[in-house]
Amino acid sequence: MDQDKIIIFVRKTQDWSKPDLPLAFDVGRQVAAWNKRFRISYFEFRRQIKEIAMETWKLVTPQVFHGCFADLMVANDQVVVPTDDDDWFGPQLRDRLLALNDGMLCWQALSHHTYKRHGVYTRHRGLGSNEYAITGTMLKKLANPERFLHAHGRAHSLASGFGTIQKTDEILSCYNWHPGSASALYNTNPALIDEIVPPVLRDKFPKVENQFPWVTEPLRKFCDVIRLLQNSHIKML
């Protein structure tokens, strides 16, 4: 099979099927508290939400790269789309990326919050974890391409001067801010671990879903997982 033009590059993450591996982030105390407080283990939670994200990736490309950046082989006419392992892409993104012949493309994203509160919002600040893509030609010109793919907050500055940066106001992806995010756990007191899971008041947001119907299915599945977590508190004796 010919290589697809689009490559989804999944940033370095844990193998959620192997809970005996050391954690990449310093959140060991929080994870231990999580596993004592909830019947769904932290690794199992992350495994389930990664699977939801991967279903949305299939609508963009069959080509997903998990691994060391040094092993990433990119042709000049291919497009690399970096992402964290829990974020979603909309299927319309594929057409936008197939039309990208050179440079970098940035777009807007939704933000689905399930950390302490529940809601779906529109992001308008900087670049989130899955809001940009780059052609192979431009990627190879960068001084530090690996850092560019990982450091989304600095992607603009790292790419500046190396090619054309195109921007669109279209909302083509969704970022998830959830209780299992490393950044969320890092700022959580282990003794208050149960407070990071919000009541999932609804799994439908009509205004959002009418405008972005591709959100409906992953939203429903994600909320089901959060709801299971919320209902799985172990009663403390």
C-alpha positions in Angstrom: 0.0 0.0 0.0 1.3 3.5 -0.9 2.2 5.8 2.0 -0.6 8.2 2.9 0.3 11.8 2.6 -0.6 12.4 6.2 1.3 11.1 9.2 -0.1 11.5 12.8 2.8 11.8 15.1 1.9 10.7 18.7 4.2 12.4 21.2 6.0 10.2 23.6 3.7 8.6 26.1 3.2 5.6 28.3 2.3 2.1 27.2 -1.0 2.1 29.1 -1.2 -1.7 28.8 1.8 -2.1 31.0 1.2 -0.5 34.5 4.5 -1.8 35.8 6.5 0.6 33.7 7.9 3.7 35.5 5.9 6.9 34.9 7.3 9.5 32.5 6.0 12.3 34.8 6.5 12.9 38.5 3.0 12.0 39.5 3.6 8.7 41.2 1.9 9.8 44.5 -1.2 11.0 42.7 -1.4 7.8 40.7 -1.1 5.7 43.8 -3.9 7.8 45.4 -6.0 7.4 42.3 -5.7 3.6 42.3 -6.7 3.4 46.0 -9.6 5.8 45.5 -11.1 4.5 42.2 -11.9 1.0 41.0 -10.8 2.0 37.5 -7.0 2.2 37.6 -5.2 5.2 36.2 -3.6 3.1 33.5 -6.9 1.6 32.5 -8.5 5.0 32.4 -5.8 6.3 30.1 -6.0 3.2 27.9 -9.7 3.8 27.3 -9.5 7.4 26.5 -6.5 6.8 24.1 -8.7 4.3 22.2 -11.4 6.9 21.8 -8.9 9.3 20.4 -7.5 6.8 18.0 -10.9 6.2 16.5 -11.0 9.9 15.5 -7.5 9.6 14.0 -8.6 6.9 11.6 -10.9 9.5 9.9 -7.8 11.6 9.0 -5.2 9.0 8.0 -4.4 5.3 8.5 -0.8 6.2 9.1 -0.1 6.8 12.8 3.5 6.9 14.1 4.3 5.8 17.7 7.9 5.7 18.5 11.3 7.5 18.6 11.5 10.6 16.5 14.8 9.4 15.1 12.9 6.6 13.4 10.3 8.9 11.8 10.7 8.8 8.0 9.0 11.7 6.3 8.9 12.4 2.5 9.0 16.0 1.4 5.4 15.9 0.2 4.1 14.3 3.4 2.4 16.2 6.2 3.2 15.5 9.9 0.4 16.2 12.5 1.7 16.0 16.1 -0.8 15.1 18.9 -1.0 13.9 22.4 -2.6 10.5 22.8 -5.9 11.7 24.2 -7.0 14.4 21.7 -9.3 14.2 18.8 -9.3 15.2 15.1 -12.2 16.1 12.9 -12.5 14.4 9.6 -12.5 17.7 7.7 -8.9 18.1 8.6 -7.9 15.5 6.1 -8.9 17.6 3.1 -7.1 20.7 4.5 -3.9 18.7 4.9 -4.1 17.1 1.5 -4.2 20.6 0.0 -1.1 21.7 2.0 1.9 21.6 -0.4 4.4 23.4 1.7 4.9 25.1 5.0 2.9 24.8 8.2 -0.9 24.9 8.9 -2.5 26.1 12.1 -6.2 25.8 13.0 -8.6 26.3 15.9 -9.8 23.7 18.3 -12.5 22.9 20.8 -11.5 22.2 24.4 -13.4 19.5 26.2 -13.0 19.9 30.0 -13.6 17.1 32.4 -11.1 18.2 35.0 -13.0 19.6 38.0 -15.7 20.9 35.8 -17.5 19.8 32.6 -17.9 21.8 29.4 -16.9 22.2 25.8 -15.3 25.5 24.9 -13.6 27.1 21.9 -9.8 27.6 22.3 -8.3 30.9 21.2 -5.0 31.0 23.0 -1.7 30.0 21.3 -1.4 26.5 19.9 -2.8 23.5 21.7 -1.5 20.0 21.6 -3.1 19.1 18.2 -3.7 22.3 16.3 -0.9 22.4 13.8 0.8 20.4 11.0 3.9 20.7 8.9 5.1 19.4 5.6 8.2 17.2 5.3 10.0 19.9 3.3 9.7 22.5 6.1 10.2 20.0 8.9 13.6 19.1 7.5 14.7 22.7 7.5 14.0 23.3 11.2 17.0 23.7 13.6 15.3 21.3 16.0 12.4 19.3 14.4 11.9 17.0 17.3 11.4 19.9 19.7 9.0 21.5 17.3 6.8 18.4 17.2 6.7 18.2 21.0 6.7 21.8 22.2 3.4 22.9 20.8 3.4 26.1 22.9 6.5 27.3 21.0 5.7 25.8 17.5 5.2 29.2 15.9 8.5 30.6 17.1 10.5 27.4 16.3 9.1 27.5 12.7 9.4 31.2 12.1 11.7 32.0 9.2 11.8 28.5 7.8 8.7 28.6 5.6 5.1 29.8 5.2 2.9 29.6 8.2 -0.8 29.4 7.2 -3.6 30.0 9.6 -7.3 29.1 9.5 -10.1 29.9 11.9 -11.8 26.6 11.1 -12.2 24.3 14.2 -10.7 21.0 13.1 -9.7 19.3 16.3 -10.6 18.9 20.0 -8.2 19.1 23.0 -9.1 17.1 26.1 -8.4 18.5 29.6 -9.2 15.6 31.9 -8.5 14.3 35.4 -5.8 12.0 34.1 -3.7 14.6 32.3 -0.2 14.7 33.7 -0.4 18.5 34.2 -3.6 18.1 36.1 -2.3 15.4 38.4 0.9 17.3 39.0 -1.0 20.2 40.5 -3.3 17.9 42.6 -2.9 17.1 46.3 -3.1 13.2 46.4 -5.3 13.5 49.5 -7.9 15.4 47.3 -7.7 13.1 44.3 -11.4 12.5 44.2 -12.1 16.2 43.8 -10.7 16.3 40.3 -13.5 14.2 38.8 -16.5 16.5 38.0 -20.1 15.5 37.8 -20.8 14.8 34.1 -24.0 16.7 33.9 -24.7 15.9 30.3 -23.0 14.2 27.4 -24.7 16.3 24.8 -23.9 19.8 23.8 -26.5 20.6 21.1 -24.9 23.9 19.8 -21.5 22.3 19.6 -22.7 19.0 18.0 -24.9 20.7 15.5 -21.9 22.7 14.2 -19.4 19.9 14.7 -21.2 16.6 14.4 -17.9 14.6 14.4 -17.6 15.5 18.2 -20.8 13.6 19.1 -19.5 10.0 19.2 -16.1 10.6 21.0 -17.9 12.9 23.4 -20.4 10.3 24.3 -17.8 7.6 24.8 -15.5 9.9 26.8 -18.3 11.0 29.1 -19.2 7.4 29.7 -15.7 6.7 30.9 -15.7 9.8 33.2 -19.1 8.8 34.5 -17.8 5.3 35.3 -14.9 6.8 37.1 -17.2 9.2 39.0 -19.3 6.3 40.1 -16.5 4.0 41.1 -15.3 5.7 44.3 -14.2 3.2 46.9 -15.9 4.0 50.1 -13.4 4.8 52.8 -14.1 2.9 56.1 
